[in-house]
Amino acid sequence: MKTTLLFTSLIFFTACSFAQVRFVSKTGSSTPPYTSWATASDSIQKCINLCNFGDTVVVANGVYKETVVFKQGITLLGSGIDSCIIDTREIKTPDIHIRAVKIQSDCTLKGFYIVVNTPDSGIGIFGQAERVVIENNKITDAATGIYPGDSDILIKNNIFSDVQRAVYLESSTRVRVQVIAENMMSVNMYGVHISFGTKPIIRNNIIHVYSLEHYGSAYQGGGSDTAKFFNNLIIVDNEVVGISCSVVPTQIYNNLLIGAFWLRAIDTYSYNVIKNNVILNSPKGIATDTGEKPVIQYNNVWNVDQKYKGFTPDSTNLSVDPMMVNEGKSDFHLQMFSPLIDKGDPNILDKDGSRSDIGLFGGPYGESYTCQDLAPKPPRNVTAKLDSHSITLNWLKNTEADFYQFRLYRDTLPNFILDTMKIINTTTDTTFRELIPNTTAKIYYYKITAVDNQFNQSPASEEVAVIITGVEKEPKLSANDYKLYANYPNPFNPETTISYRLKEKGNVKLTVYDIRGELISTLVNEEKEAGYYEAEYKPDNLASGAYLIVIEVIGENKIPLFINAKKMILIK
């Protein structure tokens, strides 16, 4: 056995000792040896055909309209995912499922933008190989981004867009170890799809599922040997499943799931262990079928309508405001006084050696960072009621773990600046009643802030106005009227919140226009009940400048009830 290993090592060493770097360029030729830029090949495949085990092929920027078939032991290096392109859309084959790149054992592929043919057919990278590295590539317009088959493979730092599924794993010969790490996946069906004969480690990926048919999942389990799914961010649209496990040993740790999970955010069975995960803003949470007995501990399910189904959660599972830095701007780090810090499984440690946090950055694959002590969120949905003697204000409760009290401010001028002389009360309640002030003012304006235990004060709530008597030439304002508020923050980058209030039910159309009056985006176009609403706006590919937010509210019989506009500023 030692002799065989020594002989194999000598062969490998000899091959690598004569390794050659070869070059490909759009200005190259068909004449070998391709060993310099001056003698570069005009085709990736022509260059590979000349290579031996251990050779490296460096490819210059350009569009290469060809399929690529590796030889064993080749490293293929592109000049970057923006401009070094393998484009197979115009290639005709008898099989509509074109394979843009076919990998072999002991090969590496880095630095390419691979365009297949359509998002409904074709495979970006296909192979039956061992010891494969696929790293720093972009793959688009494919039914499957990477299908490695019987391969031991590392898939890392790749970008997938306009694909049905990013990665499909299966093996028919033996159990293969496949690592999928730090990729960005935007898919319309599956992020990672697992079948038999695999032993995947899937960690630190961002998976966005935008299924058009309410079908799919970020992770679809199958008959694997074992599976580990750690520290992945899952964002879904259109009501799909987040994590769909199977009845094999599966560990689901420290993932963050956000979105409209229709059937369930995590679908789990026997032999599954679900720990340290956070589920946010979803109709459904964690579910298991009757009779199944997975381990479900140390998770946090927050702002979820149906938190659990098929089992009774134990006391280690929480339902608390996670106190992330800024969910709207995709900053999911925990604030200093988050109730999720050091509340994960005590047998799992963070990178700094402390007990694991619950959430995306906890556990050994998480991240060490300094927690910020931030002010609470501003109080929301402030309403007012006026009777013959008093004014009553109501608003929503703040949910931060370190919340201390509310401060109420009043003035007789609109858009007033907060100062201590205008504080009229402090309270921990969400209702305040006062007698109508004995002054000559006809309109009173109110704002509310939240204060935490460290005396950090939030920005002010929306301003509400109460009209005591009719006043000529004064704006018709009331706390429960129609209103479009200024976006916050403003100026903004990359995201802002637009809030508005409806006095009565109506069809709301909320749109964004540029300063030339061209429609940029429609954020809302649906019927809404009376109340307070917010819309998040994160524009893509917009230049810095001024834009208009326009709201139109149409009532019964198509009668316009309210039209208003506000200016907002995007700064990049």
C-alpha positions in Angstrom: 0.0 0.0 0.0 2.8 2.4 0.8 4.5 1.6 -2.5 1.3 2.4 -4.4 0.9 5.7 -2.6 4.5 6.6 -3.3 4.1 5.7 -7.0 1.0 7.8 -7.3 2.6 10.8 -5.6 5.6 10.5 -8.0 3.3 10.6 -11.0 1.4 13.7 -9.6 4.7 15.4 -8.7 6.2 14.7 -12.2 3.1 16.0 -13.9 3.0 19.2 -11.8 6.7 19.8 -12.3 6.1 20.3 -16.0 2.9 22.4 -15.6 2.4 25.1 -18.2 0.5 28.4 -18.1 -1.4 29.0 -21.3 -3.4 32.0 -22.5 -6.6 32.7 -24.3 -7.6 36.1 -25.9 -10.3 37.3 -28.3 -7.4 38.6 -30.4 -5.6 35.3 -30.3 -5.1 32.7 -33.1 -5.5 29.0 -33.8 -1.7 28.4 -33.8 -0.2 26.8 -30.7 1.6 26.8 -28.3 -0.6 29.5 -26.5 2.2 30.0 -23.9 2.1 33.8 -23.9 -0.3 36.6 -24.6 1.5 37.1 -27.9 0.7 33.4 -28.9 -2.7 33.2 -27.1 -5.5 31.0 -28.4 -8.7 32.5 -29.7 -10.7 29.7 -28.1 -10.9 28.4 -24.6 -11.5 24.8 -25.8 -8.6 24.8 -28.3 -6.3 25.8 -25.5 -7.6 23.2 -23.1 -7.2 20.5 -25.8 -3.5 21.2 -25.8 -3.1 21.1 -22.0 -1.8 18.4 -19.7 -2.5 17.6 -16.1 -1.5 20.5 -13.9 -1.7 23.2 -16.6 -3.4 26.5 -16.0 -5.3 28.4 -18.6 -5.7 32.2 -18.2 -8.5 33.8 -20.2 -8.7 37.5 -21.1 -11.8 39.6 -21.1 -14.3 39.0 -23.9 -17.3 36.9 -25.0 -16.5 33.3 -25.9 -19.4 31.7 -27.7 -18.5 28.1 -27.0 -19.1 25.2 -24.7 -16.1 24.1 -22.6 -15.1 20.6 -21.7 -12.3 20.2 -19.2 -9.4 17.8 -19.2 -8.4 16.3 -15.9 -6.2 18.4 -13.7 -6.7 21.7 -15.4 -7.2 25.1 -13.7 -9.2 27.6 -15.8 -8.9 31.3 -14.7 -11.2 34.0 -16.1 -10.4 37.7 -15.8 -13.6 38.5 -14.0 -17.3 37.8 -13.8 -18.3 41.2 -15.3 -16.4 40.8 -18.6 -15.0 37.3 -19.1 -18.0 35.5 -20.5 -18.8 32.0 -21.7 -22.0 32.5 -23.7 -23.8 29.4 -25.1 -27.2 31.0 -26.0 -26.5 30.8 -29.8 -25.2 27.2 -29.8 -27.5 24.6 -31.3 -27.5 21.1 -29.9 -29.9 18.1 -30.3 -30.4 18.3 -26.5 -32.1 21.5 -25.3 -30.4 20.9 -22.0 -27.1 22.3 -23.1 -24.1 22.0 -20.7 -22.1 25.2 -20.9 -19.1 23.8 -18.9 -18.3 20.1 -18.3 -15.9 19.7 -15.4 -13.4 16.8 -14.7 -11.5 15.6 -11.6 -8.8 17.8 -10.0 -10.0 20.9 -11.8 -10.6 24.5 -10.8 -12.9 27.0 -12.4 -12.7 30.7 -11.4 -13.6 34.1 -12.6 -16.2 33.6 -15.4 -19.6 34.8 -16.3 -21.4 31.8 -17.7 -24.6 32.4 -19.7 -26.5 29.3 -20.6 -29.5 29.5 -23.0 -32.8 30.2 -21.1 -33.8 30.1 -17.5 -36.0 27.0 -18.4 -33.3 24.7 -19.8 -29.7 24.0 -19.7 -27.0 23.5 -17.1 -24.2 26.0 -16.3 -21.6 23.6 -14.9 -21.9 19.8 -15.1 -19.5 17.0 -14.1 -18.8 13.6 -12.7 -15.5 14.3 -10.9 -13.5 14.4 -7.7 -11.6 17.2 -6.0 -13.3 20.1 -7.9 -13.3 23.8 -7.0 -15.8 26.2 -8.6 -15.3 29.6 -7.2 -16.0 33.3 -8.0 -18.2 32.8 -11.0 -21.6 34.1 -12.1 -24.1 31.8 -13.7 -27.3 33.0 -15.4 -30.1 31.8 -17.7 -30.1 28.1 -16.7 -32.5 25.5 -15.5 -29.7 24.4 -13.1 -26.7 26.5 -12.3 -24.4 23.7 -11.1 -25.1 19.9 -11.3 -21.9 18.2 -10.2 -23.2 14.6 -10.2 -20.8 12.1 -8.6 -18.4 14.8 -7.4 -16.5 15.8 -4.3 -16.7 19.6 -4.8 -16.3 23.0 -3.3 -18.8 25.6 -4.6 -17.9 29.0 -3.2 -18.4 32.7 -3.7 -20.5 32.3 -6.9 -23.5 34.3 -8.0 -26.6 32.7 -9.5 -29.4 34.7 -11.1 -32.3 33.9 -13.4 -32.0 30.2 -12.7 -34.6 27.7 -11.7 -32.3 26.1 -9.1 -28.8 27.1 -8.2 -27.3 23.8 -7.2 -28.6 20.2 -7.6 -26.6 17.5 -5.7 -26.8 13.7 -6.1 -24.5 10.8 -6.3 -25.1 7.3 -7.5 -21.8 5.6 -6.7 -20.8 6.6 -3.2 -21.4 9.2 -0.6 -19.8 12.5 -1.8 -18.8 15.4 0.4 -20.0 18.7 -1.2 -19.4 22.1 0.3 -21.6 25.0 -0.8 -20.4 28.2 0.9 -20.8 32.0 0.6 -22.7 32.0 -2.6 -25.5 34.5 -3.6 -28.5 32.7 -5.2 -31.5 34.3 -6.8 -33.8 31.6 -8.0 -37.4 31.0 -9.1 -37.6 27.5 -7.7 -34.8 26.0 -5.5 -31.7 27.3 -4.0 -30.0 24.0 -3.1 -31.7 20.8 -4.1 -30.4 17.6 -2.4 -30.9 14.0 -3.6 -29.4 10.7 -2.7 -25.7 9.8 -2.1 -24.6 13.2 -0.8 -23.2 14.6 2.4 -23.5 18.4 1.9 -22.3 21.2 4.1 -24.3 24.3 3.1 -23.2 27.4 4.9 -23.1 31.2 4.8 -25.1 31.6 1.6 -27.7 34.2 0.7 -30.7 32.5 -1.0 -33.5 34.6 -2.5 -36.4 32.6 -3.9 -38.9 34.5 -6.1 -41.1 31.6 -7.2 -43.7 32.7 -9.7 -45.9 29.7 -9.1 -45.9 29.4 -5.2 -43.6 26.4 -5.5 -40.1 25.9 -4.4 -37.8 26.3 -1.4 -34.4 27.7 -0.5 -33.3 24.2 0.6 -35.0 21.1 -0.6 -33.8 18.0 1.3 -33.7 14.5 -0.2 -32.2 11.1 0.5 -28.7 12.3 1.5 -26.5 10.5 3.9 -26.4 13.6 6.2 -26.9 17.3 5.7 -25.7 20.4 7.4 -27.3 23.8 6.7 -25.7 26.6 8.7 -25.8 30.4 8.8 -27.7 31.0 5.6 -29.9 34.0 4.9 -33.1 33.1 3.2 -35.4 35.7 1.7 -38.5 34.6 -0.2 -41.3 36.1 -2.3 -44.6 34.7 -3.4 -45.3 32.3 -0.6 -42.9 29.3 -0.9 -41.3 27.1 1.7 -38.0 28.2 3.3 -36.3 25.0 4.4 -37.8 21.6 3.4 -36.0 18.8 5.3 -36.3 15.1 4.7 -36.2 12.0 7.0 -32.4 11.8 7.2 -30.0 13.2 9.8 -30.1 17.0 9.1 -28.7 19.9 11.1 -30.4 23.3 10.6 -28.4 25.8 12.7 -28.3 29.6 12.9 -30.2 30.5 9.8 -32.3 33.6 9.3 -35.6 33.3 7.3 -37.6 36.3 6.2 -40.7 36.5 4.0 -44.1 35.2 3.0 -43.6 31.5 3.8 -46.9 30.0 2.6 -46.8 26.4 3.9 -44.1 26.8 6.5 -40.7 28.5 7.0 -39.1 25.3 8.2 -40.6 21.9 7.3 -39.0 19.3 9.5 -39.2 15.5 10.3 -37.6 12.9 12.4 -33.8 12.8 12.6 -33.7 16.6 12.0 -32.2 19.0 14.6 -33.4 22.6 14.3 -31.5 25.0 16.5 -30.6 28.7 16.8 -32.7 29.9 13.8 -34.7 33.1 13.5 -37.9 33.4 11.5 -39.2 36.9 10.8 -42.4 38.5 9.3 -44.0 35.3 8.0 -47.5 33.8 7.9 -46.0 30.4 9.0 -43.1 29.3 11.2 -41.8 25.8 12.1 -44.0 22.7 11.3 -43.7 19.0 11.5 -46.1 16.2 10.6 -47.9 14.4 13.3 -45.8 11.5 14.7 -42.5 13.0 13.6 -40.0 13.8 16.4 -37.4 16.3 15.4 -35.3 18.2 17.9 -36.5 21.9 17.8 -34.8 24.1 20.4 -33.4 27.6 20.9 -35.1 29.2 17.9 -36.8 32.6 17.8 -40.0 33.1 15.8 -41.0 36.7 15.6 -43.9 38.5 13.9 -45.2 35.2 12.6 -49.0 34.4 12.5 -48.8 30.7 13.1 -45.5 30.1 14.9 -45.6 26.3 15.3 -47.6 23.4 13.9 -47.6 19.7 14.8 -45.7 20.0 18.1 -45.5 22.0 21.3 -42.3 24.1 21.6 -40.3 23.9 24.7 -39.2 26.9 26.8 -35.9 27.3 24.9 -37.8 28.5 21.8 -38.5 32.3 21.9 -40.8 34.8 20.4 -39.2 38.2 21.0 -38.1 41.2 19.0 -34.6 40.2 17.9 -33.4 43.8 18.0 -31.4 43.7 14.7 -29.4 46.8 13.7 -31.6 47.5 10.6 -33.8 44.8 9.0 -34.9 47.3 6.3 -31.3 47.8 5.1 -30.4 44.1 5.5 -28.2 44.6 8.5 -29.1 41.6 10.7 -26.4 42.0 13.3 -27.8 42.0 16.9 -27.9 45.2 19.0 -26.1 45.3 22.3 -29.2 44.4 24.4 -30.8 41.9 22.0 -32.5 39.0 23.9 -30.9 36.6 21.4 -27.3 37.2 22.6 -25.9 34.1 24.4 -29.4 32.4 24.2 -28.6 29.7 21.7 -27.7 26.1 22.4 -25.1 26.2 25.2 -23.3 23.3 23.6 -22.7 25.4 20.5 -20.1 28.2 20.8 -19.6 31.4 18.8 -16.4 32.3 17.2 -15.2 34.2 20.3 -15.8 31.1 22.5 -18.9 32.3 24.2 -22.3 30.6 24.2 -23.9 30.9 20.8 -26.2 33.7 19.8 -29.5 32.8 18.2 -29.5 34.0 14.6 -27.4 34.5 11.4 -24.1 35.4 13.0 -24.0 32.8 15.9 -22.2 29.5 16.0 -18.8 28.5 14.7 -19.6 29.6 11.1 -20.9 33.0 12.4 -19.1 36.3 12.8 -17.4 38.1 15.7 -18.5 41.8 15.8 -19.1 44.6 18.2 -22.8 45.1 19.1 -24.1 48.6 18.8 -26.3 50.3 21.5 -28.9 52.0 19.2 -32.0 54.0 20.0 -35.4 52.3 19.9 -37.6 52.5 16.8 -39.9 55.5 16.6 -43.5 54.8 17.9 -45.9 53.9 15.1 -49.5 54.2 14.2 -50.3 57.2 16.3 -54.0 58.1 16.3 -56.0 60.6 18.2 -59.6 60.9 19.3 -61.3 64.2 20.3 -64.4 64.5 22.5 -66.0 67.6 24.1 -63.5 67.8 26.9 -60.4 65.8 26.1 -57.9 64.5 23.5 -56.9 60.8 23.6 -53.8 59.5 21.8 -53.1 55.8 21.0 -50.1 54.1 19.4 -48.4 50.8 19.0 -46.1 49.3 21.8 -42.4 49.3 21.3 -40.9 45.7 21.6 -37.2 46.3 22.3 -36.0 44.4 25.3 -34.3 47.5 26.7 -37.4 49.8 26.3 -37.9 52.2 29.2 -40.6 54.8 28.4 -42.4 57.1 25.9 -42.1 60.8 25.8 -45.0 62.9 24.5 -44.5 66.3 22.9 -47.1 69.0 22.0 -47.0 72.3 20.1 -49.3 74.7 18.3 -47.2 74.8 15.2 -46.8 72.1 12.6 -43.4 70.3 12.0 -42.2 71.5 15.3 -38.7 70.7 16.7 -38.5 68.5 19.8 -37.2 70.2 23.0 -37.7 69.6 26.7 -40.1 72.6 27.0 -42.6 70.8 24.8 -42.7 67.5 26.8 -46.2 67.0 28.2 -45.9 63.5 29.7 -43.8 60.4 30.0 -45.4 57.0 30.2 -44.9 53.2 29.6 -48.5 52.9 28.4 -49.6 53.2 24.8 -52.6 55.5 25.6 -52.5 59.1 26.8 -55.5 61.3 27.6 -55.5 65.0 28.5 -58.1 67.7 28.9 -58.3 70.1 26.0 -55.6 72.7 26.8 -56.9 76.0 28.0 -55.4 78.2 25.3 -56.5 80.1 22.3 -54.9 77.6 19.9 -57.2 76.0 17.4 -55.0 73.1 16.4 -52.6 71.0 18.5 -49.8 68.9 17.1 -48.4 65.8 18.8 -45.2 63.7 18.5 -44.0 60.7 20.5 -40.6 59.2 21.0 -39.3 56.0 22.7 -36.5 55.9 25.2 -34.5 52.9 26.3 -32.8 52.1 29.6 -29.6 53.8 28.5 -31.6 57.0 27.7 -31.2 56.7 23.9 -34.1 58.4 22.3 -35.8 57.4 19.1 -36.6 59.7 16.2 -40.1 61.2 16.6 -43.2 59.4 15.5 -45.3 60.8 12.7 -46.8 64.1 13.7 -50.6 64.1 14.3 -52.8 67.1 14.5 -56.1 67.6 16.3 -58.5 70.4 15.2 -60.3 71.8 18.2 -62.7 74.1 16.1 -62.9 75.0 12.5 -60.3 77.6 11.5 -60.5 79.6 8.3 -57.4 79.5 6.1 -55.8 76.7 8.2 -55.0 73.3 6.6 -57.6 70.7 7.3 -55.6 68.4 9.4 -56.7 65.7 11.8 -55.0 62.7 13.5 -57.1 60.2 11.6 -57.3 61.9 8.2 -55.6 60.9 4.9 -51.9 61.7 5.0 -48.7 61.0 3.1 -45.6 61.3 5.3 -42.2 62.3 4.3 -40.0 59.2 3.7 -37.5 58.2 6.3 -34.6 58.5 6.1 -34.4 61.3 3.6 -31.9 61.7 1.8 -31.5 57.9 1.7 -29.2 55.2 0.4 -30.0 52.4 -0.4 -33.4 52.1 1.2 -36.2 54.2 2.7 -39.6 53.8 4.3 -42.7 55.6 2.9 -45.6 55.8 5.3 -49.2 56.9 4.8 -52.6 57.0 6.6 -56.1 56.3 5.3 -59.2 57.7 6.9 -61.4 55.3 5.1 -61.1 52.2 3.0 -60.0 52.8 -0.6 -57.8 51.7 -3.5 -54.3 53.0 -2.9 -51.8 53.6 -5.6 -48.3 54.6 -4.4 -45.9 55.4 -7.1 -42.4 56.9 -7.6 -41.6 59.4 -10.5 -38.5 61.1 -11.6 -38.3 64.9 -11.9 -39.3 64.7 -15.6 -42.5 63.0 -14.6 -41.5 59.5 -15.9 -42.9 56.6 -13.8 -40.1 54.7 -12.0 -41.9 52.2 -9.8 -45.4 51.3 -8.5 -45.0 50.3 -4.8 -48.7 49.7 -3.9 -51.8 49.3 -6.1 -54.5 47.6 -4.1 -57.4 48.1 -1.8 -56.6 48.9 1.8 -58.6 49.3 5.0 -58.5 52.5 7.0 -55.3 52.8 9.1 -51.6 53.4 9.0 -49.3 51.7 6.5 -45.6 51.6 5.5 -43.9 50.6 2.2 -40.2 49.9 1.9 -38.5 51.3 -1.2 -35.1 50.0 -2.4 -34.5 51.2 -5.9 -32.3 49.3 -8.3 -30.0 51.1 -10.8 -31.3 54.7 -10.0 -29.0 57.6 -10.2 -28.6 60.1 -7.4 -31.2 62.8 -7.5 -34.7 64.0 -6.6 -37.7 61.8 -7.0 -41.4 62.2 -6.2 -43.6 59.9 -4.1 -47.2 60.2 -5.2 -50.2 58.7 -3.5 -53.7 58.4 -5.0 -56.7 57.0 -3.0 -59.8 56.1 -4.9 -63.0 55.3 -3.0 -66.3 53.7 -3.9 -67.8 54.7 -7.3 -64.3 55.6 -8.4 -64.4 58.9 -6.5 -60.9 60.3 -5.7 -60.5 60.7 -2.0 -56.9 61.9 -1.6 -54.0 62.8 -3.8 -50.6 64.1 -2.5 -46.9 64.1 -3.3 -43.6 64.3 -1.5 -40.1 64.8 -2.7 -37.3 62.4 -1.7 -33.6 62.5 -2.4 -31.4 59.5 -3.3 -27.7 59.9 -2.6 -25.1 57.4 -3.8 
